[in-house]
Amino acid sequence: MRQAIDKEIQQFLPLLGNEEKESILAVIRSFLNLKKENSARISVEQYNREVNESINEYKKGNYISQEDLENEAGEW
C-alpha cells in the first residue's frame, strides 16, 4: 500500500507548479512537526502537576458542563 501511495505522489509532483509544491512541502513539514511534538514525553512529575492543577481549577468552579458546551458549540 505504501509503495502505491509513494508511486502516485511521484506521478503527480511533475504536474504541479512551484507554488503548489511549496504548499505541499509546508503541509508535509507541519505533519512532521506534529509527530515530533507528539512524541515528546513529559515526566511523571509534570503529569501529576498538570492533573493537580486541573483538579484545583475544577474545585474553583472553572469548568464548563457538557450541556453548556454543547449549547455554546451550537451557536458557532
C-alpha positions as CSV (number, residue, x, y, z in Angstrom):
1,M,0.0,0.0,0.0
2,R,2.8,2.4,1.0
3,Q,4.6,1.8,-2.3
4,A,1.4,2.5,-4.3
5,I,1.0,5.9,-2.4
6,D,4.6,6.8,-3.0
7,K,4.3,6.0,-6.7
8,E,1.1,8.0,-7.1
9,I,2.7,11.0,-5.3
10,Q,5.7,10.8,-7.7
11,Q,3.4,10.7,-10.7
12,F,1.6,13.9,-9.6
13,L,4.6,16.0,-8.5
14,P,5.8,16.9,-12.0
15,L,2.3,18.2,-12.8
16,L,2.4,20.8,-10.1
17,G,3.8,24.3,-10.2
18,N,6.3,25.7,-7.8
19,E,3.7,27.4,-5.6
20,E,1.7,24.2,-5.3
21,K,4.9,22.2,-4.5
22,E,5.8,24.8,-1.8
23,S,2.3,24.4,-0.3
24,I,2.6,20.6,-0.2
25,L,6.1,20.9,1.3
26,A,4.7,23.2,4.1
27,V,2.0,20.6,4.8
28,I,4.5,17.8,5.0
29,R,6.7,19.8,7.3
30,S,3.7,20.6,9.6
31,F,2.8,16.9,9.8
32,L,6.4,16.0,10.7
33,N,6.5,18.8,13.4
34,L,3.3,17.5,14.9
35,K,4.7,14.0,15.0
36,K,7.8,15.3,16.7
37,E,5.8,17.3,19.2
38,N,3.5,14.4,20.0
39,S,6.5,12.1,20.5
40,A,7.9,14.3,23.3
41,R,7.0,12.7,26.6
42,I,6.5,14.5,29.8
43,S,7.8,13.3,33.2
44,V,5.6,11.7,35.8
45,E,6.1,14.8,37.9
46,Q,4.9,17.1,35.2
47,Y,1.9,14.9,34.5
48,N,1.0,14.9,38.2
49,R,1.4,18.7,38.4
50,E,-0.9,19.2,35.4
51,V,-3.5,16.8,36.9
52,N,-3.4,18.6,40.2
53,E,-3.7,22.0,38.5
54,S,-6.8,20.7,36.7
55,I,-8.3,19.4,39.9
56,N,-7.8,22.7,41.6
57,E,-9.4,24.6,38.7
58,Y,-12.4,22.2,38.9
59,K,-12.7,22.8,42.6
60,K,-12.7,26.6,42.0
61,G,-15.6,26.2,39.6
62,N,-13.5,26.8,36.5
63,Y,-15.1,24.3,34.2
64,I,-18.0,24.0,31.7
65,S,-20.6,21.3,31.7
66,Q,-21.2,19.1,28.7
67,E,-24.6,20.6,28.3
68,D,-23.3,24.2,28.3
69,L,-20.5,23.3,26.0
70,E,-23.0,21.7,23.5
71,N,-25.2,24.8,23.7
72,E,-22.2,27.1,23.2
73,A,-20.9,25.0,20.3
74,G,-24.4,25.1,18.7
75,E,-24.0,28.9,18.5
76,W,-20.8,28.8,16.4
